[in-house]
C-alpha cells in the first residue's frame, strides 16, 4: 500500500519533539508498505532547513519530502498563520503529484487538511483525517484565532475535512466524543500517542545528570514553555516551595518557547526553579527516569481536556508518576491505575501539596511508578497502536 502522510512536525528520536509519525511509518515500511511524509522545518526537529524550496531524505525507509518553511513556537500568530498556509499550498502540489492508495492529513493546524482535500477531490484518493488537536476550537480558546472571519473559515474547513474523510483518527477518546457530540460524525477511531517502552525503559549509561540535579527530588516538565502549557503555574509552585523551606524539591523545565525569557527573568530569586535548554530525546531519557514526578500542566479549558500530550506517555514508559491538570480522559486514566494525580490548573497550591506529599513518601512514589509502567505496557504499546492505525488505513483503502 502506498501511504502519503501530510504532517508539519516530522521528527526522529534525535530531535526534541514527538516521534509518532516516524515510529508508525517505520513499522509500516518494515511490513512492506511505501510511506512518504510531506513535512516542513520545525525548530525542535532534527531535520534542518536545506537549500532551496524542497529537500528530500530517506529516513529508515521513509521517503521524506521537506518543504523548507520554518515553523517556530516563538513566531507571532500572523507569522505562524503564514507558515501554515504556505505549507498547505505547497504540499497541495504533492497531493496532486504523488501516487497514493491512501492519504493521511494530520491536524492541527486545520490547514494541514487542505492537501488532503486536494488529494481527495482532485485525485480521488482515499483520505484519513488525523486529529492531533481539536482545531479551531483550541486556537480560539487560547486566544490565538480571534478574527471572526478566520474562525468561520476554520470551522468550515474542519467540517469539510471530517466529511471528506473515509475515517477520522483522533489522539484521545475525548476528541472522538467531541466530534460525535458537536458535529455528529461517528466514523472515528481513537489511536492515542504511544509509549516508547524501549527508549524510556532504561537510562542511557552515557548520560548523567548535573550534581545539583542528583541531589534534589526533581519535578520535571519537558516541552514548550508557553501560555497553553501553563508554564507560569510551575514557577509559582516553585516559589511557594522555597517559601515553605522545601528546597529538597526542584522544579525543572526542559524546553523552549514564548515564555522562556520571561520566566528566566522572574525566577532569578527562586532557587527551587531551574530551566534547561532543549535536548534530544536520547538525552532526555535520563532526566525523565531520575525524576520524582513528571509535570503535565495545561491551561484549564474544555478543549485541552481532550489532549494527548507526548510527555505523559514518556513518563509512563519511564516508570515516572505524573501530575497533570486536565479534567478529561487522562484524569480518569491516572486515577484508575493510580499512576498519578490531577490538580487545579489555576491554583499552584494543590500542586505544591502533592509535590511535598510525594517527596515525603518515596515508597508511594515507587509504587505509582510501577503502576505507570504497567499502564504504558497495557494501554499504550507502540506496536499495538501502530497496527491499529495501519488497519484504519487498510480499511479506508479497501472501502
C-alpha positions in Angstrom: 0.0 0.0 0.0 1.2 3.5 -0.9 0.7 5.9 2.0 1.2 9.7 1.8 1.3 11.5 5.2 0.9 15.3 5.4 2.3 16.3 8.8 4.2 19.6 9.5 6.2 18.5 12.5 8.1 15.3 11.5 10.9 14.3 13.9 13.0 11.3 14.8 14.3 10.4 18.3 17.4 12.5 17.5 15.2 15.6 17.8 13.2 17.1 20.7 9.7 16.6 19.5 7.1 13.8 19.3 8.0 10.9 17.1 4.6 9.3 16.5 4.6 9.6 12.7 8.2 8.4 12.4 7.6 5.4 14.6 4.4 4.4 12.9 5.8 4.9 9.4 9.0 3.0 10.2 6.9 0.0 11.2 4.7 0.2 8.1 7.7 0.3 5.9 9.1 -2.9 7.6 5.8 -4.6 6.7 6.3 -3.8 3.0 4.3 -0.6 2.6 5.6 2.5 0.9 5.4 5.7 3.1 6.0 9.3 2.0 5.9 12.0 4.6 5.5 15.6 3.4 6.6 17.9 6.2 8.1 21.3 7.0 11.0 22.5 9.2 10.1 22.6 12.9 12.7 24.0 15.2 12.5 21.1 17.6 13.0 18.5 14.9 16.4 17.0 14.0 15.7 17.8 10.3 17.1 21.1 9.5 16.4 23.6 6.7 18.1 22.8 3.5 18.9 24.7 0.3 16.1 25.7 -2.0 12.4 25.2 -1.5 12.4 21.4 -1.1 14.7 18.9 0.5 14.3 15.1 0.2 15.6 12.4 2.5 15.2 8.7 3.2 14.9 8.1 6.9 14.7 4.4 7.9 13.0 3.6 4.7 10.6 6.5 4.9 10.6 8.9 1.9 10.6 12.4 3.5 9.8 15.5 1.4 10.7 18.5 3.4 9.3 21.9 2.4 11.8 24.4 3.7 9.3 26.5 5.6 10.4 27.2 9.1 7.9 26.8 12.0 8.7 28.1 15.4 6.5 28.4 18.5 8.1 31.8 19.2 6.7 33.2 16.0 3.8 35.6 16.3 0.4 34.4 15.4 0.3 36.2 12.0 3.7 34.6 11.0 2.5 31.2 12.1 -0.6 31.5 10.1 1.5 32.4 7.1 3.7 29.3 7.6 0.5 27.1 8.0 -0.9 28.5 4.7 2.4 28.2 2.9 2.7 24.6 3.9 -0.9 23.9 2.9 -0.4 25.4 -0.6 3.0 23.9 -1.4 2.1 20.5 -0.1 -1.0 20.5 -2.3 1.3 20.2 -5.2 2.5 16.9 -3.9 -1.1 15.9 -3.2 -1.6 16.2 -6.9 1.7 14.7 -7.9 2.3 11.7 -5.6 0.8 8.3 -6.3 -1.1 7.1 -3.2 -3.6 4.4 -2.2 -4.4 6.4 1.0 -3.6 9.9 2.2 -3.3 11.0 5.8 -3.7 14.7 6.7 -2.7 15.4 10.3 -4.1 18.4 12.1 -3.5 20.8 13.9 -3.3 23.2 12.4 -6.5 22.6 10.5 -4.8 24.0 7.3 -3.0 20.6 7.1 -6.3 19.3 5.9 -6.0 21.3 2.6 -3.6 18.9 0.8 -5.8 16.1 2.0 -8.8 17.6 0.4 -6.9 18.3 -2.8 -5.9 14.6 -2.9 -9.5 13.5 -2.1 -11.4 15.7 -4.6 -8.9 16.2 -7.4 -7.1 12.9 -7.5 -9.9 10.7 -5.9 -7.5 9.4 -3.2 -8.9 7.8 0.0 -8.4 10.3 2.8 -7.9 9.6 6.5 -8.0 12.7 8.7 -5.9 12.6 11.8 -6.9 14.9 14.7 -3.9 15.6 17.0 -5.5 18.8 18.4 -9.1 20.0 18.1 -8.7 22.9 15.6 -10.0 25.5 15.5 -11.6 25.2 19.0 -8.2 25.0 20.6 -6.8 28.1 18.9 -9.9 30.1 19.7 -10.0 29.1 23.4 -6.3 30.0 23.7 -7.0 33.4 22.1 -4.8 32.6 19.0 -7.6 33.0 16.5 -9.7 36.0 17.4 -10.8 37.3 14.0 -14.5 36.2 13.3 -13.9 35.7 9.6 -10.9 33.4 10.2 -12.9 31.5 12.7 -15.7 30.9 10.3 -13.3 29.8 7.6 -11.5 27.4 10.0 -14.8 25.8 11.2 -15.9 25.4 7.6 -12.6 23.7 6.7 -12.8 21.5 9.8 -16.2 20.3 8.9 -15.3 19.7 5.2 -12.2 17.6 6.3 -14.4 15.4 8.5 -17.0 14.9 5.8 -14.4 14.1 3.1 -12.5 11.6 5.2 -13.2 7.9 4.9 -12.2 7.7 8.5 -11.2 10.1 11.3 -8.4 9.2 13.7 -8.2 11.0 17.0 -5.5 11.0 19.6 -7.9 10.6 22.5 -11.4 9.2 23.3 -12.3 12.8 24.4 -11.6 14.1 20.9 -13.8 11.4 19.3 -16.6 12.2 21.8 -16.3 15.9 20.9 -16.6 15.3 17.2 -19.5 13.0 17.6 -21.4 15.2 20.0 -20.7 18.5 18.3 -20.9 17.5 14.6 -22.5 14.1 14.6 -19.6 12.3 12.8 -19.3 8.7 14.0 -16.6 7.3 11.7 -13.8 7.8 14.2 -11.2 5.7 15.9 -9.0 6.7 18.8 -5.3 5.9 18.4 -3.5 7.7 21.3 0.1 8.7 21.4 2.2 5.7 22.2 4.7 5.0 25.0 8.3 4.4 23.9 8.8 1.4 26.1 12.3 0.7 24.9 13.8 4.2 24.8 12.4 5.3 28.1 12.7 2.0 29.8 16.4 2.2 30.5 18.7 5.1 31.4 21.4 5.7 28.8 24.7 5.0 30.6 26.5 7.8 28.8 24.1 10.5 30.2 24.5 11.7 33.8 22.6 14.5 35.5 24.5 17.5 36.9 25.4 17.3 40.6 22.7 19.8 41.6 20.1 17.7 40.0 21.2 14.4 41.5 21.0 16.0 45.0 17.3 17.0 44.5 13.9 15.4 44.1 13.0 16.6 40.6 9.6 17.7 39.5 10.2 17.7 35.7 8.5 19.4 32.9 9.6 18.9 29.2 8.3 20.7 26.1 7.1 24.0 25.1 7.3 26.9 27.6 4.2 28.9 26.9 0.7 30.0 27.9 -1.1 26.9 26.6 1.3 24.8 28.7 0.5 26.8 31.9 4.3 27.3 32.5 3.7 30.2 34.9 1.9 27.8 37.3 5.2 25.9 37.7 7.1 29.0 38.6 4.5 29.9 41.2 4.7 26.4 42.7 8.5 26.6 42.9 8.3 30.0 44.6 5.9 28.6 47.2 8.1 25.6 47.8 11.0 27.9 48.5 8.9 30.0 50.9 8.0 26.8 52.7 11.6 25.8 53.0 11.2 22.7 50.8 14.5 23.3 48.9 14.8 19.5 48.6 12.3 19.7 45.7 13.4 21.2 42.4 11.0 22.2 39.7 12.9 21.8 36.4 11.7 22.9 32.9 13.5 21.4 29.9 12.4 23.2 26.7 11.9 26.4 24.9 9.0 28.7 24.0 7.3 32.1 24.1 7.5 32.5 27.9 11.1 31.2 28.5 12.8 34.6 28.7 10.0 36.0 30.9 10.3 33.0 33.3 14.1 33.3 33.4 13.8 36.9 34.5 11.1 36.3 37.0 12.8 33.3 38.6 16.1 34.9 39.4 15.3 34.8 43.1 13.7 31.4 43.1 16.3 28.7 43.9 13.8 25.9 43.6 13.2 26.6 39.9 15.6 25.7 37.0 15.3 26.0 33.3 17.4 23.8 30.9 17.6 24.1 27.2 16.1 21.8 24.6 17.8 18.4 24.3 17.4 15.3 22.1 15.1 12.6 23.4 18.1 10.3 23.8 19.5 12.7 26.4 16.1 13.5 27.9 15.5 9.9 29.0 17.9 10.1 31.9 16.1 13.2 33.3 12.7 11.6 33.0 13.8 8.3 34.6 15.6 10.0 37.5 12.8 12.5 38.3 10.4 12.0 41.2 7.4 13.1 39.0 6.6 14.4 35.6 4.6 17.6 35.4 2.0 17.9 32.6 0.3 21.3 33.2 -2.2 22.7 30.6 -4.5 25.6 30.8 -7.9 24.9 32.3 -10.1 24.9 29.1 -12.5 22.3 27.9 -10.7 21.6 24.6 -7.5 20.8 26.4 -9.3 18.2 28.5 -9.2 16.1 25.3 -5.4 16.4 24.8 -2.9 13.6 24.4 0.5 15.1 25.4 3.6 13.1 24.4 5.4 13.9 27.7 2.8 12.0 29.7 3.4 8.8 27.7 7.2 9.2 28.0 6.8 9.4 31.8 4.7 6.3 31.9 7.3 4.4 29.9 10.0 5.6 32.3 8.1 4.4 35.4 7.7 8.0 36.5 4.4 9.2 38.1 2.5 12.1 36.6 0.9 15.2 38.0 -1.4 16.8 35.4 -4.2 19.4 35.2 -6.8 18.4 32.6 -10.2 17.2 33.7 -10.9 14.6 31.0 -9.8 11.1 30.0 -6.3 11.5 31.4 -7.6 12.3 34.9 -9.8 9.1 34.8 -6.9 7.0 33.5 -4.4 8.1 36.1 -6.9 7.6 38.9 -7.9 4.1 37.7 -4.3 2.9 37.5 -3.1 5.0 40.5 -0.2 6.3 38.3 -0.5 10.0 39.1 -2.6 12.9 40.3 -4.7 15.7 38.8 -4.6 19.2 40.3 -6.2 22.5 39.7 -4.9 24.3 36.6 -5.4 27.7 38.1 -4.0 27.3 41.6 -0.4 26.4 42.4 -1.1 25.3 46.0 -2.6 21.9 45.3 0.4 21.2 43.1 2.7 22.2 45.9 0.9 20.0 48.4 1.2 17.0 46.1 4.9 17.6 45.5 5.6 17.7 49.2 3.5 14.6 49.9 5.4 12.7 47.2 8.8 13.9 48.5 7.8 12.7 52.0 6.6 9.3 50.9 9.1 7.8 48.4 7.6 4.3 48.8 4.3 5.7 47.4 6.2 7.3 44.5 7.9 4.0 43.7 4.6 2.1 43.7 3.0 4.8 41.4 6.0 4.5 39.1 5.4 0.8 38.8 1.8 1.4 38.1 2.7 3.9 35.4 4.9 1.4 33.6 2.1 -1.2 33.7 -0.3 1.3 32.3 2.1 2.1 29.4 2.6 -1.6 28.6 -1.1 -2.4 28.7 -2.7 0.6 27.0 -0.1 2.5 25.0 2.1 -0.2 23.4 3.5 1.3 20.2 3.4 -2.0 18.3 -0.3 -2.3 19.0 -1.2 1.3 18.3 0.8 1.4 15.0 -1.0 -1.7 13.9 -4.4 -0.2 14.9 -3.6 2.9 12.8 -2.5 0.7 9.8 -5.7 -1.2 10.0 -7.7 2.1 9.7 -5.6 2.9 6.6 -6.1 -0.5 5.1 -9.9 -0.4 5.7 -10.1 3.1 4.1 -8.1 1.8 1.1 -10.3 -1.2 0.5 -13.7 0.6 1.1 
